[in-house]
Amino acid sequence: MWNDLLMGSPVYLSAALAIIIILVDAFSGKNKSLTFYFALISLIAVGIMSAYTLNMNGQPVPEGAFSNEMIAYGGISAVFDILFVIAGILTLFASAPYMRAQNVERKEFYSLILFAVCGMSTIAHANNMLILFVGIEIMSITFYIMAGFFRERFTSVEAALKYFLLGAFATGFLIYGIALIYGATGGLLDFGAIGTKMLTGNVDFLYLKIGFALFTVGISFKVAAFPFHQWAPDVYQGAPTVATGFMSTAGKAAALAAFILVTKAMLPVNFDPELVSDKIIEMTDFTSDARWLIAIISALTMLVGNITAVVQKNVKRMLAYSSVAHAGYLLMGIASNSVNGWSGIVFYSMAYMFMQIGAFVVVGIIEKNDGRMDLKDYTGLSKTNPMLAAIMGIFMFSLAGIPPFAGFPGKYMLFIAAIESGFTWLTIVAVISTIISIYFYIGLIVFMYFKDSETPLTEKFGFSKATITLVISTIFVILLGLFPTYLIDLVKGLF
């Protein structure tokens, strides 16, 4: 049992600490720093245990393990854990000064970050459909609360209500898809068992296709993929800016982790034709149909996200539609259904986390308490605060996929994976979408550096906890762009 606890410690520890922080919050009175530092130490502890279990990939489940093989250990799950922890820490540092500037200082936000990380970790470690569903719901409920955290503001309440209602609707598709997969495979929920049954046993492929399609709808909602993205702009605009950065990066990565786990089992890359001679045609058709479904969603998501972002004047909405487009890029890795594609997803999720959270932190600093979120509010920023403008410029270049920043190798990996898997047309769509995106990313830089405002920003932005987030994000956006092979090689070795 103790060995099992050690190997699954990222999941169990994050769950335990998320519960404990509620008690810390309740008994800390007006001491806001106690809850903050407890959340910070908790995230660091989970990160350390995730790094410790990184090389436990493929180890047998301990005899008598109470997880009953429903929890996966180490490997790529641990990499995702580290991603979630980093996102949580960056959000934690950024949230303290942001909430103070917004005059909404509530300690509960730190608790929500821990609960969200707990749900995400459960998703990444899931080896069973039920565990996966539990993790998704823990994460989703936390995000609903985060979206409506400014409960005195109409836009925040509206964001939470839209997110909750549409999320509940999407959950119906997800659970019904799982139910159909359960029935089509003869009562199986474990990923490995489902994959084996598909190759060697009797499976009703008609119901399996319908179940997988419904499952795809549910996950597509979580990553804000077309046509299930309508909630994202309103929710991201109305939610606290630091929460938006967290939800649009770590939440997206968690949903993609779920997609990787399921497709890796249900869409086998290589299988012995002699072993499944009587099922080879049905198996091949199912795999082909599933990949084409995801590829079409990916292409439409990239185009719709980038084209709609072009006409946005509100920076948060622009970044929201940009987030939709990036979901399309990431889905290319799922459609490719290869180690290179999955590795590209992990690398790009990590890179996207740094540049997107960093961009939203800058938006939060400019926003202050007067709701400044339009492009014109950034006019002349290079003159009033050249360092902030330079940092935002780096994030915009990286989001556009311009070297030498992290966005370039991430997109390159996904493009190559799609070409290698026979989806050259999808890569062409991705390149066109990227060219479109350059217009609005560079457009923000033009406002900051090449336009003068009649009412320029006069206040100076000094050092705060948010500065730590900006510094870390900027450094890693540059490092991952210059030295991508270290992370890429690590990830590929774990699949």
Phi and psi in degrees as a GROMACS rama.xvg file:
@    title "Ramachandran Plot"
@    xaxis  label "Phi"
@    yaxis  label "Psi"
@TYPE xy
-66.5494  -36.3015  TRP-2
-66.4055  -38.2088  ASN-3
-63.64  -42.5384  ASP-4
-61.6464  -40.4256  LEU-5
-65.7132  -45.1591  LEU-6
-69.1973  -33.3742  MET-7
-100.01  17.6064  GLY-8
-57.8116  -34.7711  SER-9
-58.394  -38.8629  PRO-10
-73.6036  -51.8005  VAL-11
-66.7351  -39.5464  TYR-12
-68.5652  -42.5166  LEU-13
-63.4611  -37.0536  SER-14
-67.3793  -44.6546  ALA-15
-64.6566  -45.2871  ALA-16
-68.4061  -32.3217  LEU-17
-64.4873  -35.5268  ALA-18
-73.8495  -41.9025  ILE-19
-63.9212  -36.5494  ILE-20
-64.1591  -24.5249  ILE-21
-63.7936  -42.1677  ILE-22
-67.2392  -40.9908  LEU-23
-59.8932  -43.8427  VAL-24
-62.7853  -41.0656  ASP-25
-67.5765  -36.8866  ALA-26
-98.6969  0.82066  PHE-27
-87.4391  -5.1716  SER-28
62.5513  -130.579  GLY-29
-89.7441  5.04494  LYS-30
-79.4586  95.2966  ASN-31
-74.5607  -29.6614  LYS-32
-68.1239  -28.28  SER-33
-63.9308  -46.6983  LEU-34
-64.7562  -39.733  THR-35
-59.6998  -51.018  PHE-36
-71.5929  -29.7729  TYR-37
-65.5771  -42.7591  PHE-38
-63.2916  -40.9168  ALA-39
-63.8356  -47.4606  LEU-40
-63.9937  -37.5092  ILE-41
-63.2186  -45.0543  SER-42
-65.0719  -39.9599  LEU-43
-62.9825  -41.4724  ILE-44
-62.144  -43.946  ALA-45
-63.9435  -39.7957  VAL-46
-63.2273  -41.0448  GLY-47
-63.3334  -44.5194  ILE-48
-67.345  -33.2622  MET-49
-64.7492  -43.5105  SER-50
-65.2027  -36.2844  ALA-51
-65.407  -36.3768  TYR-52
-90.5588  4.42494  THR-53
-56.0812  -41.4161  LEU-54
-90.4138  12.3547  ASN-55
-88.0551  8.5356  MET-56
-59.6626  130.142  ASN-57
85.7637  -5.25714  GLY-58
-70.2699  145.068  GLN-59
-65.9708  149.6  PRO-60
-67.0534  131.868  VAL-61
-55.4862  144.957  PRO-62
-61.5207  131.046  GLU-63
77.8831  15.1499  GLY-64
-61.7407  130.457  ALA-65
-73.9906  -11.0634  PHE-66
-76.901  -14.7843  SER-67
52.9736  40.748  ASN-68
63.1079  17.8624  GLU-69
-88.0399  -11.681  MET-70
-116.179  130.131  ILE-71
-88.5381  147.692  ALA-72
-112.873  142.13  TYR-73
58.4474  -155.08  GLY-74
58.7848  -138.294  GLY-75
-67.1531  -25.8928  ILE-76
-62.372  -39.8354  SER-77
-67.5765  -35.5496  ALA-78
-62.1929  -44.4369  VAL-79
-63.5966  -38.2069  PHE-80
-56.7155  -45.0587  ASP-81
-62.5733  -40.5319  ILE-82
-59.9741  -47  LEU-83
-63.3493  -40.5306  PHE-84
-64.8042  -44.4256  VAL-85
-61.7449  -43.7912  ILE-86
-60.5575  -41.1699  ALA-87
-63.52  -42.9918  GLY-88
-66.6594  -43.9971  ILE-89
-60.8516  -41.6737  LEU-90
-67.8993  -37.6946  THR-91
-60.1319  -48.3063  LEU-92
-65.2138  -37.7226  PHE-93
-74.8648  -28.4162  ALA-94
-72.7038  -33.8636  SER-95
-59.9645  -55.9934  ALA-96
-68.3316  -30.7766  PRO-97
-65.9006  -47.2237  TYR-98
-62.9928  -35.6827  MET-99
-66.1467  -41.7489  ARG-100
-66.4242  -30.3227  ALA-101
-87.6408  0.600908  GLN-102
59.605  34.8523  ASN-103
-133.553  74.8453  VAL-104
-94.9729  98.7876  GLU-105
-127.172  130.962  ARG-106
-69.4275  -19.4406  LYS-107
-60.6672  -24.0604  GLU-108
-62.8035  -37.0399  PHE-109
-65.8097  -37.0061  TYR-110
-64.9807  -38.851  SER-111
-63.7549  -36.2705  LEU-112
-61.3101  -42.9544  ILE-113
-64.901  -43.1887  LEU-114
-63.8829  -38.5201  PHE-115
-63.5867  -43.2493  ALA-116
-63.0808  -36.8651  VAL-117
-60.7013  -47.1166  CYS-118
-63.8293  -42.8665  GLY-119
-63.3476  -42.4518  MET-120
-62.6968  -38.9986  SER-121
-62.1145  -39.6286  THR-122
-62.3624  -49.5943  ILE-123
-64.3077  -27.3677  ALA-124
-97.5284  0.702202  HIS-125
-66.3412  135.447  ALA-126
-123.834  15.626  ASN-127
-150.768  142.115  ASN-128
-59.5183  -37.5925  MET-129
-67.9799  -43.1333  LEU-130
-62.5383  -41.0598  ILE-131
-59.3073  -45.0917  LEU-132
-64.7547  -41.6068  PHE-133
-60.5707  -45.176  VAL-134
-62.1262  -43.2685  GLY-135
-61.2364  -41.0803  ILE-136
-70.9812  -38.0506  GLU-137
-60.0012  -47.0023  ILE-138
-63.0849  -45.683  MET-139
-64.7889  -45.7244  SER-140
-61.9175  -39.105  ILE-141
-62.2154  -41.5941  THR-142
-67.1127  -35.5686  PHE-143
-58.7042  -43.4825  TYR-144
-68.2175  -41.8548  ILE-145
-59.6843  -42.3587  MET-146
-61.169  -35.0937  ALA-147
-101.641  24.9204  GLY-148
-64.4163  -33.8652  PHE-149
-84.5391  72.7744  PHE-150
-68.5161  -13.1792  ARG-151
-85.2458  -7.458  GLU-152
-106.805  134.278  ARG-153
-60.9199  -43.1027  PHE-154
-62.8128  -36.6185  THR-155
-71.5479  -42.542  SER-156
-64.7174  -41.2668  VAL-157
-61.9648  -41.9494  GLU-158
-60.8243  -45.4427  ALA-159
-64.6603  -41.3544  ALA-160
-65.9843  -44.985  LEU-161
-62.9251  -44.4405  LYS-162
-62.1618  -43.7393  TYR-163
-66.4358  -48.2303  PHE-164
-65.3591  -46.7577  LEU-165
-70.2098  -33.7872  LEU-166
-65.3303  -40.4016  GLY-167
-64.4276  -38.4404  ALA-168
-64.1193  -44.4936  PHE-169
-66.8727  -33.2202  ALA-170
-62.2762  -34.2928  THR-171
-60.178  -43.2192  GLY-172
-62.3932  -43.0445  PHE-173
-62.3244  -49.971  LEU-174
-70.8893  -32.3367  ILE-175
-70.3656  -36.2052  TYR-176
-62.68  -42.8282  GLY-177
-62.2267  -40.5483  ILE-178
-62.4738  -41.3304  ALA-179
-69.1218  -38.1072  LEU-180
-63.4144  -40.3803  ILE-181
-59.4109  -45.3414  TYR-182
-71.5474  -39.5772  GLY-183
-67.0827  -28.0581  ALA-184
-98.1241  7.90223  THR-185
79.997  33.5788  GLY-186
89.1117  34.5267  GLY-187
-108.599  142.62  LEU-188
-125.814  -23.8069  LEU-189
-70.7515  135.518  ASP-190
-58.6684  -48.3539  PHE-191
-61.1454  -41.0152  GLY-192
-67.285  -36.7356  ALA-193
-63.936  -46.4352  ILE-194
-61.1755  -42.1594  GLY-195
-65.7625  -42.1243  THR-196
-63.864  -36.4765  LYS-197
-64.247  -33.0831  MET-198
-86.4976  -31.537  LEU-199
-120.583  -12.8019  THR-200
-120.877  -171.923  GLY-201
-87.4848  121.127  ASN-202
-130.968  137.382  VAL-203
-84.3787  97.643  ASP-204
-69.325  -24.7059  PHE-205
-64.2236  -51.7559  LEU-206
-67.4107  -31.5701  TYR-207
-65.1732  -41.3911  LEU-208
-63.2948  -44.3997  LYS-209
-64.0295  -43.9945  ILE-210
-61.2896  -43.2664  GLY-211
-66.4676  -37.9584  PHE-212
-63.4825  -42.6866  ALA-213
-67.4205  -38.8389  LEU-214
-61.06  -41.1614  PHE-215
-63.0479  -38.2425  THR-216
-60.6627  -46.2627  VAL-217
-61.2762  -44.6424  GLY-218
-71.8194  -35.6222  ILE-219
-60.7895  -34.1786  SER-220
-63.8289  -42.386  PHE-221
-65.8831  -33.0803  LYS-222
-93.4331  0.243015  VAL-223
62.7258  49.9893  ALA-224
-95.0342  147.968  ALA-225
-63.895  140.459  PHE-226
-95.6377  27.1125  PRO-227
-107.764  31.425  PHE-228
-105.87  -1.48825  HIS-229
-59.5349  -26.5127  GLN-230
-73.313  -28.2833  TRP-231
-59.9338  -51.4578  ALA-232
-58.4771  -46.4824  PRO-233
-67.0051  -41.7917  ASP-234
-67.4921  -46.3313  VAL-235
-65.6469  -32.7165  TYR-236
-74.3788  -39.6737  GLN-237
-82.2219  -25.8756  GLY-238
-72.8467  157.891  ALA-239
-52.5268  138.142  PRO-240
-59.3027  -40.0339  THR-241
-67.9328  -33.2789  VAL-242
-68.5198  -36.2645  ALA-243
-61.1351  -44.8834  THR-244
-60.4834  -40.3137  GLY-245
-68.5371  -46.432  PHE-246
-66.4076  -38.6397  MET-247
-78.5937  -8.35908  SER-248
-115.524  -66.4434  THR-249
-64.6199  -40.2965  ALA-250
-63.5323  -40.9889  GLY-251
-65.0271  -42.2937  LYS-252
-63.5881  -38.383  ALA-253
-64.5325  -43.7147  ALA-254
-63.9417  -37.8966  ALA-255
-69.4776  -32.768  LEU-256
-60.9267  -41.2623  ALA-257
-62.6104  -41.9377  ALA-258
-63.0464  -41.9257  PHE-259
-61.9992  -46.7218  ILE-260
-60.0061  -43.0235  LEU-261
-74.1268  -48.6472  VAL-262
-67.8715  -31.9786  THR-263
-61.541  -33.597  LYS-264
-85.5517  -40.6002  ALA-265
-90.411  -17.2856  MET-266
-121.599  72.2042  LEU-267
-58.6777  137.685  PRO-268
-72.975  -46.3826  VAL-269
-130.096  135.439  ASN-270
-149.557  153.873  PHE-271
-78.5192  114.896  ASP-272
-58.2116  -33.8965  PRO-273
-67.7651  -31.4716  GLU-274
-68.7738  -28.8773  LEU-275
-126.602  37.8126  VAL-276
-55.9499  -37.1562  SER-277
-81.7773  -10.2619  ASP-278
-118.808  4.26313  LYS-279
-60.5409  -39.5317  ILE-280
-69.0053  -46.7705  ILE-281
-63.6694  -41.1075  GLU-282
-65.0606  -43.8895  MET-283
-65.3361  -42.3488  THR-284
-62.8222  -42.7477  ASP-285
-62.4471  -47.2717  PHE-286
-61.4388  -44.1998  THR-287
-64.1894  -45.6478  SER-288
-62.7548  -42.0192  ASP-289
-64.1802  -43.8265  ALA-290
-67.1678  -37.9727  ARG-291
-67.6004  -37.3905  TRP-292
-59.3381  -47.3746  LEU-293
-67.2203  -39.0648  ILE-294
-62.9848  -42.0508  ALA-295
-65.2088  -43.8796  ILE-296
-59.7192  -42.0393  ILE-297
-60.2637  -48.494  SER-298
-62.4306  -47.7799  ALA-299
-65.4069  -35.9459  LEU-300
-64.4079  -44.3399  THR-301
-61.8087  -46.5357  MET-302
-67.6208  -49.3614  LEU-303
-62.9974  -44.5645  VAL-304
-60.3397  -48.4545  GLY-305
-73.7513  -40.9431  ASN-306
-64.1831  -40.5957  ILE-307
-70.5332  -33.8406  THR-308
-65.3795  -28.4224  ALA-309
-58.8056  -37.0377  VAL-310
-92.5231  2.93582  VAL-311
-79.7459  137.255  GLN-312
-102.468  -19.959  LYS-313
-89.1972  125.717  ASN-314
-64.7792  -38.1463  VAL-315
-65.5554  -39.5451  LYS-316
-69.1817  -36.4022  ARG-317
-61.0896  -46.7794  MET-318
-68.0709  -28.3691  LEU-319
-66.8633  -47.4538  ALA-320
-68.1842  -31.8044  TYR-321
-61.4838  -39.6624  SER-322
-62.3482  -37.1208  SER-323
-61.3402  -45.6156  VAL-324
-61.754  -40.3957  ALA-325
-67.3375  -28.1766  HIS-326
-61.9704  -36.8458  ALA-327
-64.0407  -43.2864  GLY-328
-59.5669  -44.5074  TYR-329
-66.3851  -34.0846  LEU-330
-67.4674  -17.2911  LEU-331
-59.1808  -35.6026  MET-332
-67.258  -34.552  GLY-333
-69.4126  -44.0586  ILE-334
-63.2696  -36.109  ALA-335
-67.2046  -29.7265  SER-336
52.3637  50.7112  ASN-337
-142.946  165.728  SER-338
-60.8165  -40.0413  VAL-339
-63.4443  -38.332  ASN-340
-66.8769  -45.7148  GLY-341
-65.5158  -40.0664  TRP-342
-64.5517  -38.1902  SER-343
-62.2441  -37.8888  GLY-344
-62.5053  -46.6263  ILE-345
-63.7246  -46.8267  VAL-346
-62.9342  -47.4695  PHE-347
-69.0707  -32.292  TYR-348
-63.0334  -40.5778  SER-349
-66.2065  -46.7393  MET-350
-63.7523  -44.3801  ALA-351
-62.6358  -35.7927  TYR-352
-58.1754  -48.1913  MET-353
-65.9258  -46.1645  PHE-354
-74.4829  -33.559  MET-355
-75.9089  -46.0119  GLN-356
-61.9721  -42.9747  ILE-357
-59.1947  -43.2697  GLY-358
-63.3469  -41.9465  ALA-359
-70.6603  -29.2939  PHE-360
-65.1018  -42.0479  VAL-361
-61.982  -43.2716  VAL-362
-58.9796  -42.0705  VAL-363
-63.9523  -35.8106  GLY-364
-68.4398  -43.8202  ILE-365
-68.0936  -36.4449  ILE-366
-61.8418  -41.1593  GLU-367
49.3077  -129.158  LYS-368
-118.034  10.1915  ASN-369
-112.126  11.6131  ASP-370
71.9445  24.4068  GLY-371
-73.6704  109.269  ARG-372
-140.308  6.43755  MET-373
-86.5438  159.4  ASP-374
-57.9234  -38.4322  LEU-375
-64.3513  -21.5189  LYS-376
-71.4609  -13.3055  ASP-377
-97.1969  1.03564  TYR-378
-61.3725  127.297  THR-379
72.8933  16.5303  GLY-380
-60.8805  -31.0178  LEU-381
-63.05  -23.0997  SER-382
-87.6907  -39.502  LYS-383
-82.1682  -32.3301  THR-384
-150.302  82.0399  ASN-385
-60.4429  -33.6932  PRO-386
-68.418  -43.4938  MET-387
-64.1485  -39.9468  LEU-388
-65.1738  -40.0261  ALA-389
-65.3389  -42.0671  ALA-390
-63.5932  -45.5306  ILE-391
-62.6311  -36.8218  MET-392
-62.5865  -40.7834  GLY-393
-61.6304  -43.712  ILE-394
-64.5471  -39.1863  PHE-395
-66.8758  -43.1268  MET-396
-61.5541  -40.415  PHE-397
-68.094  -43.0151  SER-398
-62.0219  -32.4155  LEU-399
-76.2225  -12.2848  ALA-400
83.3754  29.1509  GLY-401
-95.0955  127.88  ILE-402
-68.7728  155.616  PRO-403
-98.612  33.4578  PRO-404
-94.2621  169.149  PHE-405
-62.964  -26.586  ALA-406
-64.2859  -28.8029  GLY-407
-68.1703  -55.3959  PHE-408
-63.7414  -29.516  PRO-409
-64.6022  -48.57  GLY-410
-66.5892  -39.0341  LYS-411
-59.4718  -43.3765  TYR-412
-60.5861  -44.8542  MET-413
-68.1398  -38.3471  LEU-414
-64.0079  -46.4516  PHE-415
-63.7105  -41.4027  ILE-416
-61.2335  -40.7463  ALA-417
-66.0037  -41.6626  ALA-418
-63.5469  -44.8551  ILE-419
-62.4282  -27.022  GLU-420
-92.5968  6.29304  SER-421
91.0343  10.0904  GLY-422
-105.826  56.1346  PHE-423
-61.7555  -38.8039  THR-424
-61.4012  -33.667  TRP-425
-67.8428  -37.4954  LEU-426
-65.8886  -38.5745  THR-427
-61.5448  -43.7643  ILE-428
-60.7266  -41.339  VAL-429
-64.273  -39.6386  ALA-430
-66.0868  -43.8278  VAL-431
-60.9146  -43.0034  ILE-432
-62.5313  -39.0747  SER-433
-64.8235  -40.7346  THR-434
-61.8331  -40.7316  ILE-435
-62.7484  -41.2239  ILE-436
-65.5773  -28.3314  SER-437
-58.8988  -32.2672  ILE-438
-58.5622  -49.885  TYR-439
-83.9654  -26.7342  PHE-440
-68.1795  -49.0032  TYR-441
-68.499  -28.672  ILE-442
-58.7735  -40.0623  GLY-443
-65.7539  -38.3124  LEU-444
-64.6422  -38.1006  ILE-445
-60.1767  -43.4054  VAL-446
-61.936  -39.5211  PHE-447
-72.6116  -34.2479  MET-448
-111.936  -25.6632  TYR-449
-122.094  10.3754  PHE-450
-129.863  146.864  LYS-451
-107.839  142.805  ASP-452
-106.978  144.602  SER-453
-72.4397  -25.9812  GLU-454
-127.714  71.9713  THR-455
-68.773  158.664  PRO-456
-66.2372  130.815  LEU-457
-105.563  -26.8796  THR-458
-75.7066  150.463  GLU-459
-97.8509  143.957  LYS-460
-105.909  110.584  PHE-461
-89.5717  -171.262  GLY-462
-71.3468  138.684  PHE-463
-153.924  -178.674  SER-464
-60.3699  -31.3376  LYS-465
-62.7906  -27.6309  ALA-466
-61.6929  -35.3476  THR-467
-61.5312  -43.4238  ILE-468
-61.5126  -44.1672  THR-469
-64.9829  -42.376  LEU-470
-64.5528  -48.0397  VAL-471
-61.8652  -45.325  ILE-472
-62.4804  -43.9971  SER-473
-64.4085  -44.7977  THR-474
-59.6597  -45.4261  ILE-475
-75.2986  -29.3065  PHE-476
-62.2912  -37.7775  VAL-477
-75.6167  -46.2814  ILE-478
-63.7942  -44.2371  LEU-479
-67.2925  -24.4655  LEU-480
-77.5218  -37.953  GLY-481
-83.3669  -34.541  LEU-482
-129.751  65.8684  PHE-483
-76.031  -22.1613  PRO-484
-64.8614  -29.4427  THR-485
-61.6617  -49.2103  TYR-486
-71.4362  -38.3464  LEU-487
-61.5356  -46.7362  ILE-488
-63.9904  -39.309  ASP-489
-60.9088  -47.7199  LEU-490
-66.4931  -44.4451  VAL-491
-60.8603  -33.995  LYS-492
-70.357  -13.0128  GLY-493
-98.5541  -11.0224  LEU-494
